[in-house]
Structures are given as structure tokens and as C-alpha cells.
Amino acid sequence: MRFYLPNLNKSCVELTGDAHTHAAYALRIRAGDYITVFDGRGVELSCKVKEIKKDKTLLDVLDSAENVGETAINVTLYLSVIKQDRFELAVQKTTELGVNKIVPVYSAYTQHSVTLNCDRLNKIAISACEQCGRSRVPIIEQAITFDELLNRAANSYLIFPWERELHGKLKDAIDTEKSDIAVFIGPEGGITEDEKNKLTAVGAKSVTLGARILRAETAAISTLSAIYFEMGEWNL
């Protein structure tokens, strides 16, 4: 059992509020049980339940570790704004894969009437970290414009799937010497040719994901999976 404690104090570790309620009443943990707590910034503590009180659960720290479940590469996902439920799925699954930062982007074919609930997205990322064993919660930024993406792309190593790309293979675009990689995924409707040209003009690499056109959330999951595999993060 893993619990997120953002204000972790190693000298006094306790579960309060919703974490205490969930542990004591939903999961029915008892004194003597073992649990793990993490602060979302890389610190993780192995603990033993000392005492369960009405309003909090007291813990004894047995061991500490850093960056448990984290990858050696830093991946930023720029994902065009799509419907909330589909964006949430992408956040959950890419968090499980190991993404470090997620940035929503308003591009040409984005439905600008869609406004994402970043607080909810952050909660989904935290829950995914609790489930998958990560000690760092990915940063979820406020949405940016396509022009802002171009400015960032000029200073990063960015890959983007484009449905009309015929020759650029994702495997060939992945530089295994890089420790920081960015990925841009277009919205429903895709990336326009003008956007593609502007991205390649600042050094971004256009790639194909095959003969089938994937939904944005599927493309995000597939692209990150391939990157982690090619970078040697998966020992399959």
C-alpha cells in the first residue's frame, strides 16, 4: 500500500485527512502493518503502522529511498487539448509509463471551447503514481499556445507523429544519447502541414506511427512506450 504525502517530514510521519480515512476505514490497516509513503518529488519511506487514532495514523520509518520507479531519461509530453476524459486517460497511462511533465497545447484543430481541469488531472497523476510504484509525480502545466510550443521546441529535442509522414521512423528519430526528450501529439484532426513545417523549421523531427491513424491518447501512449523501449528502460 502506497500513500502520497506532499509535505513529508521524516521525523514525524503520519497519515491525516483523506489518506488516514482511506487507510484506516477503507483499507482497514492495523498496527503492525507495513506501508509506503512518498512525497512526489523522489523521496520514499518504508514504514510500519505504529498506532491508529481517530484522526490520524502514526507511522515508524524503517527505511528511505530516492527515485524509486523512475527512469533515467526525462520525457516531456506536449499533448494537444482533447476532451477531458480522453486527456485524463493519457495522463494516467503516460504517468504509469514514466513521463516527467505533461503540457496541454492549443493547436490549429484543437476545440478551443474545451477547458481542462488541471487539479483533477494532477489527482489522476498522483493516483497513478500510488498504483505503479513511482516516487515522482509528473508536473502538469497550464495549457500553452502552439507558438509557445515552437519556442520550447527550438530549445529541446522534440519528436512528433504526423499522419502524412511516410519515411521518418520513430526508431530512427530517437537519439539514445539524449537524456531529455519531448514529444508533441496533435489533436483530433491532426497537425496541419503549416504546423508541421514550423516544427521542422525549429529542428523537431516528424515520424510515422504506421499505416493506421491513432487517437491522440493512443498516439501518446504508443509513442512514449516506444521511446522507453528504445532507450533501454524496458528489459523485455
N, C-alpha and C positions, 0 to 999 in steps of 0.2 A: 504494500500500500504506500502510495506516494502523495505528499501534500505540498502545495505551493505556499511558501511563506515569504513574501517580498521583503519584509523587514526582519530578516533573520538575525538573531542575536545568539551567538554560540554559548554565551554564559547563562542564558535563561531561555530555553526553548519550550514553547507551549503552543497548543492549538487553541484558538479562540474563535468566536463568531461562527460563521458557516462551516469552517473547517472542523471545529470542535463538534458541532451538531452532527455533521455528516459522519465523523469518525465514531463518536460515542453512541449515536442513536440509529444511524442508518447502517453503518458497518459493524456496530456493536463490538468495537475493540475493547480490550480489557487490560488491566495492569499486567505487565509481563510480556505483552505483545510487542513485536518489532515493526517499526515503520520507518519510512524515509521522508525527509523534508528537504526542499531545495528553494533557493531564493530567486531563481530565474535568471541569474547573472553568472552562473557557473559553479556556485558553492552548493554542495550536497552533504547532508548529515544522516548517518545511520543512527537511529535512536531506539530506545526501549521505553515503553509506556511506564511511567512511574506511578501516576495517580490520576484518576478521573474525577474531577469535581463537577459541580452543577454547571459552571460557566466556562470551564477550560479543562484541557488535558495537559498534564505535566509530563515532560519527557526528559530522559537522561541521554546525553550524547555518548555514543560508543565509538564512532569513527567519523572522519570527514574526508571528502574527496572533491576534486575540481574537474569541471568539464566532462562529467560522465555522460556518455551517449552523444558526444559532439563529434563533428567531422573536422578534418584538417584543412578544409577549404571553406571559404566564406562566399556564400551564394546569396545574391540579391535577386528577388523576383519582382519585376515590374509587370503587373497584371492589369490589363485594361478593365475598366469598371463594367461589370456584368451584373445580372440580377443577384440580390443579396444571398439567396440560398445557394446559388452556384459558386459565388465568391467564397462563401463560408466553407463549402466542400474543398475548394482549392487551398484555403488557409489550413484546414485540418490536415489534409493529406501531405501538403508540402512541409508542414511543420514536422510531421512524422518522418519525412524523408531527411530533414536536416536543414531546411532553409534558415538563413540568418536574418533576413529582412524582407518584408513584403510592402510594396509601394503601389497603390492603385493609380491608374493613369487614365486621363480623359483623352482619347484619340478621336479620329475623324468619325468612325462608325459607332462610337460609344453613345448609349442612351443617356443624354445629359440630365434627364429627369431622375435618374437613379442616384440616390444618396446612400452611401454605405454607413452602417452603424459600427464605427471603429471600436467602441467599447465592447460590443458583442463579439467582434472579430478577435479582440485580444483575449476575451474569456475562452473562446474556442481554441486559440493557440495554447493557452495555459492548460486547458483540459487535455489537449493532445500531448503536451509535454509530460503531464502526470501519467498518461497512459503508456507512452512509448519509452519512457526512461531517460528523457533529455533533461539536462540541468540548466539550459539556457532557453528562455522564451524568446522567439523571434520578435524583432521590432516591427510594428505595423504603423506605417506613417499615414498622414493625411494624403488625400489624392493630389496629384500634380498634373500639370498640362503636358501635352506632347512636346512643346518647346522646352519645357523644363527637363523632360526626359532626354532630349537631344543634348542639352548642356551637360548632363550627367554622363551620357554615353561617350561624349568626347574625352572624358577622363577615366574611362573604365573599359574593361574587356567585355563587350556585350554581344550576345548571340540572340537571334530572333527567328523563329519559324515563320515562313511565308509560304502560303499555299501555292503560289505560282513559281516558286523556286524549283528548278529541275536538276541542278547539278550539285549544289552545296550540301554535302553530307554532314550531319551533326557530329559524327565521329571525327571527321577531319577538322571541324571548326574548334573542337575542344583542345585547348592548349594545356597539356598535363603539367607544364612548368608554372602555370598560374596558380596563385593561392586565393585570388579574388575573381569571381566570375559573376556577370549579370545576365539575366535573361528577360526578354520582353515578349509577352504574349498578347496578341491582338484580341479584339472583342468579337462578338458575333458580327459577321460581315467582313472580318479580317482587317488586314493592314493595307492601306491604299498604296498604289505604285508611287505616288508622291512621297508618302511617309517612308516607304522602303528606300527610295533614292536618298532622302535626307539622312536616314540612319546609316546607310553605307557610306555616305559622304563624310561622316564623322568617325568611320572606322568600324562600325558594327558589322557583324557577319550574318548574312542571310542563309538559312538552312531549310532543308526539306524534312518533313516527318513521314514521308511516304506518300502513297497514292490516295489515301483517304483524308478527308478534311475532318479534323477533330474539333470538338467543342473546346472553348477556351480553357475550362478547368481540366479537361482531359489532356490537352496540349501541355499545360503547366506541369501536371504530374508526370507525364511521359518524358518531357524534356529534362526535368530535374533528375528523374530516375536514371536516364541515360548518362547524364553528367557524372553523377555519383559513381556509377558503374565504371565509366571510362577513367575516372580519376583514382580508381582503386579503393574506393570507400566500401565497396561490397565485395566480400570474399566468397563469391559463388563458385 
